[in-house]
Amino acid sequence: MKIAALKISPALFGIAVIAFFMPFVNVTCAGPSLSDLSASRDYKVVGLTGFQLVTGTSLGLPHIPQEVGEKLGNGRIGAEPLAVATFALAFIGGLLSLSFKRSLAIAPAVAAGAGTVCLLLLKSKIDGDMLRYGRGMLEARYEAGFWLILAGLVLALVASA
């Protein structure tokens, strides 16, 4: 069992790190459908990758009112500490899983567990921000990158434990 974990654990951490470059979250706003005014349709406001949350990015929202732009930092979001922590833990966990030192055997499992907790806290923070700033009009939709990171970290935790 341990030999299989030595082979699969680095790959799972690698999947989690690579998934940061995939679509992570889309922010949508519900509005009327143009073809049927009685129906509702979700409009994509902005889409972010996990790496954009790690490094910070410009949102590129040219048609927003000035008071909203000031609350959003003029369309610029800084690095999200929980995203930085999750990325760092996935990267470090991958490196630690390549180590053959017996004293470091539990370290990849700790990194995977801590990374999973940070990712779930990040999801909670994003959902809270949508409620706070969107006042019920904005919704966060988590994309493949988020789910691959979560799956990679949870499976790395199981494989490393």
Beta strands, then each sheet from edge to edge (+ up, - down):
strand 1: 23-32
strand 2: 40-49
strand 3: 57-58
strand 4: 76-77
strand 5: 138-142
sheet 1: 2+ 1- 5+
sheet 2: 3+ 4-
end
